[in-house]
Amino acid sequence: MKIKIGYYLLVLMVFNACQKMKNEQDDEETSFKLYGRIEGIDSGKLNFKDSVYPIKNGAFEIEGKLSSPELIYLNVNDSLFMEVFASPDEITITADVHETERNHLLTTIDGSSVHEEYVEFKKGLTESPQLQYLEKVYARMQKLPKDSPELADMENVVNEARDAAAAFRNTYVKNYALSHPESYVAAYYMKFQTEIIGENIKDLELIVNGFSKEVKRSSYHKDLVKSLNLQKKVAVGKPAPDFTLKTPDGSDFSLSDLEGEKYVLIDFWASWCVPCRESFPHMKELYDTYKHAGLEILGVSNDSKHDAWKKAIVDDGLPWLQVVDEFPPRDAGPPYTARVITEYAAPYLPYSILIDKQGLIIARNLHGEKLDQKLEELFAE
């Protein structure tokens, strides 16, 4: 069975790599073994976590400890990657250096029932009609020139397709987790889904609390509990956490500076985020319509390269307030996520938070027609 490893558009950007294990002292660790062969490679090295393993005559062997099944990534000669949902078993991996997708080797994996479950689960996501349609219309929009009169209409089509794909993913993951409380795969995928399901806190609590005792000992479930607690802090109806960030001219600006004056739409974006920047023409129309009625937009950039951020503001002619998020020092170790977007539990870009004049969160994740409808409702009062 060949497994396609790759990155998926937009809603599946949450499949990012770079997972790590957090072993607690009271977790019981068990041994696992990986035996592998890569056709087309005579010798080299394979990196797994902080260790290096030799590849000789195309073969390698890894032995380690796990406190629970874990999705792990193997780096081959600093250029190719393999992934396997490892469990306390003897697992065999075979691959061919000439069979890749981007920089990921296509693999055949035997010996891990958890990995087989992972493959089937992912297949149900990636082969869904909703995602396939999203990829199709997004590719079509990418081919349009920036001055095309069709661009605005296609943007709405893509937004609707993205919403449909996200809704399918939301339901798919939620239902699977509810019906498979013993599944480490469900716990893994829920790590990336909590921000969306978290819009209904009761649903999220039901899922998190419903996992089996064994799954609750995993690092994935510990992360879920942390995410649940975070979601509760930034749920609709809660006060928006204040923050202070730098503006393009280097001065400080705080969210609380706007409290009591206007409705505030926090727009999380980045210069490298294509759908973010494609949404700006319509957002500028909305800003022109409602800025005198009491709407302010505060752009929070996820750019670590400030020159690119400032250039995008000028190039796109953004007239609203702008600040840039803060990243931890690289030598501090992971995670490297920006401070404010993490505090607001925003799962992807673009993402928005709407705040009323009293500083309370009244909506999350509004864009396209949903944003239009909400603003019409607010300013019709």
Phi, psi and omega in degrees: 000119180272134183248121178277125179247125180191182178255140184250153187294143165052267187293342181260014176294346178288358177275022185299157181278202176073045174274153178221158182258136176246099183275123177270153184298329183270005177275134178277124181264144177233158184276151171221155179228137175241124173247131183220157174218131178242111178292138178096356176239119179277316182211165180159206181219156178229124180262130175224114186055239184259013184243155178240132181239138182283148170251119182235124183054036178082356185253151176213164180214134179234136174229132183205192182236144175225141173273344176193163176306142187212139173281118184241156181240133181247126182263120183256115177053033177059020183220334182235157182229151170228153175231148178208138175275093187283147178218168181291069182218176169264118189242139179245131179239130173233144182206169177230127185299340180271357180246096183224161169232114192056239181251025179248132176285138171280131190235156168244124187234128179234147173107352181237108177293331178293321178293321177300319177297319179300317181296314181294321179296313182295325178299319178297330177282307189287337180262010179292143178302327182295317180288320179298321178292319178302313180298322181294310183287328178293318177297322179294319180294324181298334181278346182283139175293155185298335181263013181290134177293344180276350189297316182297317178295319180293328177297319177295322179297316180295318179300317179295319179294321178296318178297319180295319179293320179293321179296319178297312180300316180303309181293319182299310182292316182299312181295322179294317180295321180293324183268352180229067183295346180265007189268120173289331177296317178298318179295321178299310182291330178296334177305324183265357187251350188298327182293328181277309177296332180297348174294342169240094188301323181297320177298316182295317179298319180299317181292310183300317182283345186272352180293154181293166179300322181295314180294325180295344176274355183279159177295328181297318180290324176300321176294324179297318179297317178298318180294320178300315179297323178293316181301322180298329183285334184239028178285161175303132182101345180270153175297136178289126179301132178285154175206157177233125181224171183274140173273172179302332180270005175091000179273163180273141174222134181248144176302322182296344177298338183262353185296136179087354184252313188216163163288140183237126173258109175278120181250107176277124185208180174202155181297330182273357182270104183299309180297333175300308186287333176289340179276347188295320179305317179289322178297325177294324176297316179296320180296318177298325182287320191245357185296326179278345179271349177125024178251135170234142174251133176241107178281129176244107185278141176261027181274129171272339177261102188292330179296320178294321177298310182295322179296319180296323178299316180290313183299322183267357176061049184279121186267354184264177183297144181224136171223164181240135182291166183249134178253148176289157177301143182298329181280359178279348181088166182291159002278155183255020182288149181290152191294306189286318180297329176289318181297329179269004176054042177275119190278340184199175177243144352286154177212145184226152175231127179255129185238139180275183186291341178270001178085018178264142176287124181246349176195154177229148172059054176258133172201164179060223184295327179297320177293317178305311183296320181293319179292321176300318179296315183295315188268003172273346183288000000 
